[in-house]
């Protein structure tokens, strides 16, 4: 077993600006891009954009922020490989 769920440490769920939105039940329960299972309602659609293991934080962003960053990086990589 890689992780023991009983050893998971609760931490903060924060937005891109570092504002605390709630608590998570341990970073082992989350994956980048996850949109459900936070245990709290945010009033808007949010996805996990980063798992900050050093500070035991889950960073969430709206879908538009995730897509725009991903497309920018993808375009940049294509331009460099041509």
C-alpha positions in Angstrom: 0.0 0.0 0.0 1.4 3.4 -1.0 -0.7 5.5 1.3 -2.6 4.9 4.4 -5.7 7.0 4.4 -5.6 7.2 8.2 -2.4 9.1 7.9 -3.8 11.8 5.6 -3.4 15.3 7.1 -6.2 17.9 6.7 -5.2 21.2 5.1 -6.5 24.3 3.3 -8.2 24.6 -0.1 -7.2 27.9 -1.5 -7.9 29.9 -4.7 -5.3 31.3 -7.1 -4.9 34.4 -4.9 -4.2 32.3 -1.7 -7.7 33.0 -0.2 -8.7 30.0 2.0 -12.0 28.6 0.8 -12.2 25.6 3.0 -10.5 22.5 4.3 -9.5 19.2 2.5 -9.2 15.8 4.0 -5.6 15.1 2.8 -3.8 15.7 -0.4 -3.7 12.0 -1.2 -7.5 12.2 -2.0 -7.1 14.7 -4.9 -5.8 14.9 -8.4 -5.0 17.8 -10.7 -8.1 18.6 -12.8 -10.5 17.2 -10.2 -13.9 19.0 -10.1 -15.8 17.0 -7.5 -15.4 15.6 -4.0 -14.3 18.7 -2.2 -17.1 18.3 0.5 -18.1 21.9 0.2 -19.9 24.0 -2.3 -18.1 27.0 -3.8 -21.0 28.5 -5.7 -19.0 28.3 -9.0 -17.3 25.5 -10.9 -13.7 25.0 -9.7 -11.0 22.5 -10.5 -7.8 21.4 -8.7 -5.1 23.4 -10.5 -2.2 22.5 -8.2 -1.4 20.2 -5.3 1.1 22.0 -3.0 2.5 19.2 -1.0 5.1 21.4 0.7 2.4 23.5 2.3 -0.3 20.8 2.4 -2.7 22.9 0.2 -5.0 22.2 -2.7 -5.2 25.2 -5.1 -8.4 25.5 -7.1 -9.1 27.6 -10.2 -12.1 28.1 -12.5 -12.1 26.1 -15.7 -11.4 29.1 -17.8 -8.1 29.8 -16.1 -7.0 26.1 -16.4 -7.8 26.0 -20.1 -6.1 29.3 -21.0 -2.9 28.3 -19.3 -2.9 24.8 -20.9 -3.5 26.1 -24.4 -0.8 28.7 -24.0 1.8 26.2 -22.9 0.7 23.8 -25.7 1.1 26.5 -28.3 4.5 27.4 -26.9 5.7 23.8 -27.1 4.5 23.3 -30.6 6.3 26.5 -31.7 9.5 25.4 -30.1 9.5 22.0 -31.8 9.0 23.2 -35.4 
